[in-house]
Amino acid sequence: MFRATLAICGRTVVKRVSKCLPASPSASDLPVLRRCEAVIPAHLAPVQMWLESLRSCDSEPLGVVDLHPDVFSVPVRLDILHDVEVWQRNFKRISHAKVKSRAEVSGGGRKPWKQKGSGRARHGSIRSPIWRGGGVAHGPRGPTSYYYMLPMKVRVQGLKIALTAKLAQDYLYIVDSLEIPTPDPHYLLDLVKHRQWGDSVLIVDVGDEFPQNILKATEDLKTVNIIPATGLNVHSMLKHESLVLTLEAVKFLEKKLLWHDVRYTPLYPFKLPYSDLP
């Protein structure tokens, strides 16, 4: 079993490599196959991880990849994760609860009795909210939308925190590509079990077109899902136990998330948040 020491939020975290890997050279002997393109602050160091392959269950690590610390090693804020998760759940939530008011209940057009002289309380309609069978005052008037918008910086920070948490919990894996030798779903299940990736796996790659073998293998699997990097979100990462990123997905995520740290928002209207994407 290989172990690589990672610095996450000022703490030392041990990164565990799959037990199925045989003895191989140390991390210092393996080549660094990927360097961070963005500038890394002088007081930070890149986070290093093994690069794996899906071509065989017993594949040795191909090398080491550098991850940007401003994306994969940020302070973990559980409150921000909770805010983003609640926002995602309420984003499309619509309540259709609706009750009838006194104007919508049938009947009650005439005055039940005259205003004076009967000795009873005065009433103008039997469909008043205080009558049995009458309308409801201040009841739900659906459909009601629970939509609201979180600030862009909070959403971006939520993605960074989720990626950092997956890395710190030893549930983040980097692969060179999604090429597998066979479309048989049993091969993918055996690979996930052999490498101890957990009960559910989320695979992320760039683009909308994926290799045919991986698509056919995951077509009927409920525990292994594939999404493009543009659709990666906090809810999906928290829902799955393990997160598998390709090298292209890592490059894409670092470019997009780091760009939000330097963007100048006052130049652009809020209604067009993506008008200045690189």
Secondary structure, 3 states (H helix, E strand, C coil): CCEEEEEECCEEEEEECCCCCCCCCCCCCCCEEECCCCCCCCCCCCEEEEEECCCCCCCCCCEEEEECHHHHCCCCCHHHHHHHHHHHHHHCCEECCECCCCCCCCCCCCCCCCCCCCCCCCCCCCCCCCCCCCCCCCCCECCEECCCCCCHHHHHHHHHHHHHHHHHCCCEEEECCCCCCCCCHHHHHHHHHHCCCCCCEEEEECCCCCCHHHHHHHCCCCCEEEEEHHHCCHHHHHHCCEEEEEHHHHHHHHHHHHHHHHCCHHHCCCCCCCCCCC
